[in-house]
Amino acid sequence: MEGLENRLSLFLSRELHDFKESLLSKFEALNNRIHDLEEHVNAKDIEMEKMSSELQETREEMQRLHDRAEKAEMNSRIPCLILSGRALAPHPDRRLAAPLPPSDRSAPRGADSPAPSDQSGGPAGAGQPGGGGAEREPRHSDRNAREEDINGLVVGVIRERFRDLSFTEADIDRAHRLPGPNNRVIIRFVRSGAGSVREQLMTRRMELRGRGDLFINESLTEEKNHIYHSLLAARKAGKVYTVFTRWGHMFCKTIKFGTSTRVDSMEKVRQLGFASKN
């Protein structure tokens, strides 16, 4: 009986020892695995931190490039003004139109002379000889008759409203119409510094108040235009007294005799408590 107990005790002791060794081995393997995972996570954390730093540097570089491009575009627009209003409604330049024939005889038939059927507003074939044919493309002289002298139109409109201003077509580098409503014309002036026609027009543009047929504004970048319209919306809501631009920068006053606040970013618009206007 005593021998049986000894053998059983020895067996249990051996089993416990093997179980302990097995647990220790598994714990050690698990500990090594956890250690490997921690090293892997640490390596990934370092990699993520590096990538985050590189991303931040890239964003800062993109912002610097954006600011440079914005500044370059703004500088290129400084010599320009945008005129709009019904005073700039299209006017064909009659100097470009073909001369009219005498009223007592027909125009000689030639390469640039319309056929009798083309001189009437009626449909072809309605009491007109040569009717029934297909419509022809407008001739070159007809297209010229519809063209206009933009530079001459601008100079005439400005001279009519600022009679003491010395302004000729020589002051215009180039001008052309912009798409959209309100007869907008963009003008690039030869000079844009102090004393230039461009500067005088911006300074005296408030003299046009009350006429309602001509408006003068600076040419703005897309970003500055977004800021400008957000400030205009704030003025319409009664949060701002006045909004104006100067050399491509936006300014506003909350009260009539208050200090002008320069607003060069949408972040500044939000800081002032104004909503973004698309």
C-alpha positions in Angstrom: 0.0 0.0 0.0 2.8 2.4 0.9 4.6 1.6 -2.4 1.4 2.4 -4.3 1.2 5.7 -2.6 4.8 6.5 -3.4 4.3 5.6 -7.1 1.2 7.7 -7.3 2.9 10.6 -5.6 5.8 10.3 -8.0 3.5 10.2 -11.0 1.6 13.2 -9.9 4.8 15.1 -9.2 6.1 14.3 -12.6 2.8 15.3 -14.3 2.8 18.5 -12.4 6.4 19.2 -13.4 5.6 18.5 -17.1 2.5 20.7 -16.9 4.5 23.5 -15.3 7.2 23.2 -18.0 4.6 23.2 -20.7 3.0 26.3 -19.2 6.3 28.1 -18.8 7.2 27.3 -22.4 3.9 28.6 -23.7 4.1 31.7 -21.5 7.6 32.3 -22.9 6.5 31.9 -26.5 3.5 34.2 -25.8 5.8 36.7 -24.2 8.1 36.6 -27.2 5.2 37.0 -29.5 4.0 40.0 -27.5 7.5 41.5 -27.6 7.6 41.0 -31.4 4.2 42.7 -31.8 5.3 45.6 -29.6 8.4 46.1 -31.7 6.3 45.9 -34.9 3.8 48.4 -33.5 6.6 50.7 -32.4 8.1 50.5 -35.9 4.7 51.3 -37.4 4.3 54.2 -35.0 7.6 55.6 -36.0 6.7 55.1 -39.7 3.3 56.7 -39.2 4.9 59.7 -37.4 7.4 60.1 -40.2 4.6 59.9 -42.8 2.5 62.4 -40.8 5.5 64.8 -40.6 6.1 64.4 -44.4 2.3 65.0 -45.1 2.4 68.2 -43.0 5.5 69.4 -44.8 3.8 68.6 -48.1 0.7 70.6 -47.0 2.8 73.5 -46.0 4.7 73.4 -49.3 1.4 73.2 -51.2 0.1 76.2 -49.2 3.2 78.2 -49.9 2.9 77.4 -53.6 -0.8 78.3 -53.5 0.0 81.6 -51.8 2.8 82.3 -54.4 0.4 81.5 -57.3 -2.4 83.6 -55.7 0.0 86.5 -55.2 1.3 86.2 -58.8 -2.3 86.2 -60.2 -3.3 89.1 -58.0 -0.3 91.1 -59.2 -1.2 90.3 -62.8 -4.7 91.6 -62.2 -3.7 94.9 -60.5 -3.5 96.8 -63.8 -7.0 95.6 -64.7 -10.4 97.0 -63.9 -13.9 95.6 -64.7 -16.5 98.0 -66.0 -20.1 97.0 -66.2 -23.6 98.4 -66.6 -26.0 99.3 -69.3 -23.7 102.1 -70.5 -21.5 99.3 -71.9 -24.2 97.6 -73.9 -22.9 96.3 -77.2 -22.7 98.9 -80.0 -21.7 97.8 -83.5 -18.9 99.8 -85.0 -20.6 101.5 -88.0 -17.1 102.2 -89.5 -16.7 98.5 -90.1 -20.0 98.1 -92.0 -20.2 98.0 -95.8 -21.4 101.3 -97.3 -25.1 101.4 -98.2 -26.1 101.8 -101.9 -27.9 105.0 -103.0 -31.6 104.8 -102.3 -32.6 105.5 -105.9 -30.7 102.5 -107.4 -29.8 98.9 -106.6 -26.4 98.0 -105.4 -24.1 96.6 -108.2 -24.0 92.8 -108.1 -20.6 91.6 -106.9 -18.9 89.3 -104.5 -20.0 91.4 -101.5 -23.4 92.5 -102.7 -26.4 90.6 -101.5 -29.0 89.3 -103.9 -32.4 91.0 -104.0 -33.9 88.2 -102.0 -31.4 88.9 -99.1 -32.3 92.6 -98.8 -35.7 91.9 -97.4 -36.8 90.8 -94.0 -39.4 88.6 -95.6 -39.1 84.9 -96.2 -37.5 83.7 -99.4 -40.0 83.2 -102.2 -42.5 85.6 -100.7 -42.8 88.1 -103.6 -39.0 88.2 -104.0 -37.1 87.0 -107.0 -34.7 84.1 -106.5 -36.6 82.8 -103.5 -36.9 79.3 -102.3 -33.1 78.7 -101.9 -31.4 77.6 -98.7 -30.1 80.3 -96.3 -26.6 81.4 -96.9 -23.9 82.0 -94.3 -23.4 85.7 -93.4 -20.8 87.4 -95.5 -17.6 88.8 -94.0 -18.9 92.4 -94.4 -22.1 91.4 -92.5 -20.0 90.0 -89.6 -17.9 93.1 -89.5 -21.0 95.2 -89.2 -21.8 93.4 -86.0 -18.4 93.9 -84.5 -17.6 96.7 -82.1 -14.7 98.9 -81.1 -14.4 98.0 -77.4 -11.5 100.4 -76.8 -13.4 103.3 -78.4 -16.6 102.4 -76.5 -14.8 102.4 -73.1 -13.0 105.7 -73.8 -16.3 107.3 -74.9 -18.2 106.1 -71.8 -15.5 107.2 -69.4 -14.9 110.6 -71.0 -18.6 111.3 -70.9 -18.7 110.7 -67.2 -15.3 112.1 -66.2 -14.9 115.1 -68.6 -11.8 116.4 -66.9 -10.0 113.1 -67.0 -7.2 112.7 -69.6 -8.0 109.2 -71.0 -7.3 108.0 -74.5 -7.1 104.6 -76.2 -3.3 104.8 -75.8 -3.9 104.2 -72.0 -5.4 100.8 -72.7 -3.2 97.8 -73.2 -6.1 95.6 -74.2 -9.8 95.2 -73.4 -12.5 92.6 -74.1 -15.9 91.6 -73.0 -16.5 88.9 -70.3 -19.2 86.3 -70.5 -22.3 86.7 -68.3 -24.8 89.4 -67.6 -24.4 93.2 -67.0 -22.3 93.9 -70.1 -18.9 93.4 -68.3 -15.7 94.6 -69.9 -12.3 93.9 -68.5 -9.6 96.5 -69.3 -5.9 96.2 -68.8 -4.2 99.6 -68.5 -0.7 100.4 -69.7 0.1 102.0 -66.3 -1.3 101.2 -62.9 0.7 103.2 -60.4 0.0 106.4 -58.6 -1.5 109.0 -60.9 -2.4 106.5 -63.6 -5.8 106.5 -65.2 -6.5 103.2 -63.5 -5.9 104.7 -60.1 -7.9 107.8 -60.8 -10.9 105.8 -61.9 -10.8 103.7 -58.7 -10.4 106.9 -56.6 -13.3 108.7 -58.4 -15.6 105.8 -59.0 -18.0 106.9 -56.2 -18.8 109.9 -58.4 -20.9 107.5 -60.4 -23.3 106.9 -57.5 -26.9 107.7 -58.5 -26.4 107.1 -62.3 -26.8 103.4 -62.1 -25.5 102.8 -65.6 -21.8 102.3 -65.0 -19.9 100.4 -62.2 -16.1 100.2 -61.8 -14.5 97.3 -59.8 -11.1 95.7 -59.5 -10.4 92.4 -61.2 -10.1 89.8 -58.4 -8.8 86.2 -58.2 -11.2 83.4 -57.6 -10.2 83.2 -53.9 -10.5 87.0 -53.4 -13.8 87.0 -55.2 -15.1 84.4 -52.8 -14.1 86.5 -49.8 -15.6 89.6 -51.4 -19.0 88.1 -52.0 -19.0 86.6 -48.4 -18.4 90.2 -47.1 -21.1 91.5 -49.4 -23.5 88.9 -48.0 -22.6 90.1 -44.5 -23.3 93.7 -45.5 -26.6 92.7 -46.9 -27.4 91.0 -43.6 -26.6 94.2 -41.8 -23.4 92.9 -40.1 -21.1 95.2 -42.1 -21.4 98.9 -42.9 -19.3 98.9 -46.1 -17.1 96.6 -48.2 -14.4 97.8 -50.6 -11.3 96.6 -52.4 -7.9 98.2 -52.7 -5.1 96.8 -54.9 -6.7 93.3 -54.8 -7.2 93.2 -51.0 -10.6 93.1 -49.3 -11.6 95.6 -46.5 -14.7 96.1 -44.5 -16.0 98.4 -41.8 -18.6 97.3 -39.3 -19.6 100.9 -38.5 -19.6 104.1 -40.5 -16.6 105.8 -38.9 -14.9 102.6 -37.7 -11.5 101.3 -38.6 -11.1 99.3 -41.8 -10.4 95.6 -41.4 -8.4 93.8 -44.0 -9.8 90.4 -44.8 -7.4 88.2 -46.9 -8.7 84.7 -46.2 -11.9 82.8 -45.6 -10.5 81.9 -42.1 -10.6 85.6 -41.3 -14.2 85.8 -42.6 -15.2 83.0 -40.2 -13.3 84.7 -37.3 -15.3 87.8 -37.9 -18.5 85.7 -37.6 -19.5 85.9 -41.2 -20.8 83.0 -43.3 -19.1 81.7 -46.5 -20.8 82.8 -49.7 -20.3 80.7 -52.8 
